[in-house]
Amino acid sequence: MSGPFTRQTIENWAADFAAGEGASAFEPVVREYAPEFLVPLLLAPCDEHDCEPGELGEAELRAAFVRDVAAVALPGSVRVRVPDVCAAFLEELERAGRLAGGRAAGLALRAARRAYLDAAGAPRVPVRRAAPKISPNDPCPCGSGRKYKKCCRT
C-alpha cells in the first residue's frame, strides 16, 4: 500500500486541476467528472507498486489508464474526452514539478486512446473510404495506362 496521505494528495491534485486553468479548455461537464477518472489514474498504480505518485512511470500510468480509468462509469460525451483530459493533467503535474515525465506519459495516453475506448466499451466508429472503390476495369491509379486488373491488382 502506498503512503497514508497518497489518496488525499491525489484527490487534491485532481480537484485543483479540474478547478484551475489546466482544465479550462474542456467543457464544464468534463471538468465536473474529471476527479472521478483522474484519481484512479494515479492511485491504482501507486497502490499496485507501493510507491508515491511522483515515482510513477509511463508504463504504469498507461496500464492504469486502460485498466482502471476505463472501468469508471462515465457518460459517452465525457468518455471520449478522457484521454485528452488525462494527458493535460499529467502535463500540468510535470509543470508543477510533481511528476517527472508527465508530458511523455500524456502523449502515451493519447496514443492509447483506442485501447482505452475498447476497454471502456465505447462503440466503434465505422471507417469510411475516402475515394471510390477501384473496379478491375478502371485505369490503374499508378498511371501506367493499363487496366487495374492487369497492372497493380494483387
N, C-alpha and C positions, 0 to 999 in steps of 0.2 A: 504494500500500500504506500502511496506517496505521502508527503508531509501532511501534518494536521490542518494546515491552512491553505493547502493547494486548491481545494474546491472553491473556497471563498475568494482566493486570489483570481482564479479563472473567471468566476462569475462577475467579479468587479471589472476585469478587463473587458469581458463581453458587453456588460452594461454600459461601460464608458464608450466603447466603440459604437454601439447602437445609438447612443445619445449624442455622440460627437460628430465632428466633421468627416471622419472616416467613412461613415455610412450615409452621409448627406446626399450622395449621388443615387441612392436607392429609394424606392417607393416607401411610403410610411408603413404599409403593411409588411414589407420585407424587414424593415428595421424593428417592427414590433416582435416578429418571430425570431430575429437574429440570435438572441441569447439561448433559445431552445436548441439550436443546432451548433452554435459556436462553443458552448461549454463541453459537449461530448467530443468535439474535435480535439480538444486539448486534454480533457480529463481522462478519457478512456486509455490513451497510450501512457499517460502518467501512472495510472493505476496498474496497467499491464506490465510496464517496465520498471516500476518502483523508482520513479525519477521526478524531477521538478519540470515545469513547462519549458524553461529556458534550455533544458538539456535535450529536448526532442529533436529528432532529425526528420528529413524529408520522407524517408520510408515509413516511419512510424505514423506520421501525420496522414500520409496517403492511405495507409491501411485503415486508420480510424475513419477517414473520410468516406471510404467505400463501404465499410462495415457498420460503424456506429452512427455516423451522421445520416446515412441512407435509411436507417431504421427509425428515424424520428418522423412522426406523422405530421405532414405539412400540407397546406393547400397547394394545388398544382401551380398557381401563379407564383408562389413563393419558391417551390421546389426547383423550378428552372433557373432561378437566380442564385441558389445556394453556392454553386462553385465560385461565382464572381464575388459574393459577399465573403466567403471563407478566405479567398485569395487576398482580398483587400484587408481583411482582419489580420492575416499573417504579415502582410507588408507593413501595416500600422504597428504591429508588435516589434518588428525589426527596427522601424524608425524610432520607436520609443526606447530601444535598447533592451527589450525584454526577451527577444528570441532571435538568435543568430540564424541567418539563412532563411528568414521569413519570406523574402521575395522569391527565392528559388522554390521554396515549398509551395508558395501561392501559384507559381507557374505550373508546378507538378499537379496541383489540384485542378487547375483549369484544363490541363491535358487529360485528367482522369474523369472529365465530365460525363462521357458516355458510360463508363463503368459505374459511376455514381447513379446515373439515371436508370441504368439497367437494374442495379441492386435496389433502387428505391421503387421500382415497378412503374416507372413513367412510360406512357405509351410511346412507341417509336414513330418518328415522323417519316413518311414514305419518301424515298429518294426519287426525284423527278429527272428524267433525261432532258438535258439542255438542248440537244439537237435532235432532229427527227432520226428515226432508225434508218440505217442504210440497207437498202434492198440488194440482193445479189446482182441484179441487172443495172444498178446505178453506176455511174462513173466512180472509179476508185478515188478516195479522198487524198491519196498520196500524190496525185497529179500526173500519173503515168498516161492517162487517157484510155486505159483498158477498163473493162468491166470489173467491178469489185470481186465477183466470184472467180475471176481468172487471175487476179493480182494479189492482193494483200489478205484475202479472206483465209483464215486458218481452220 
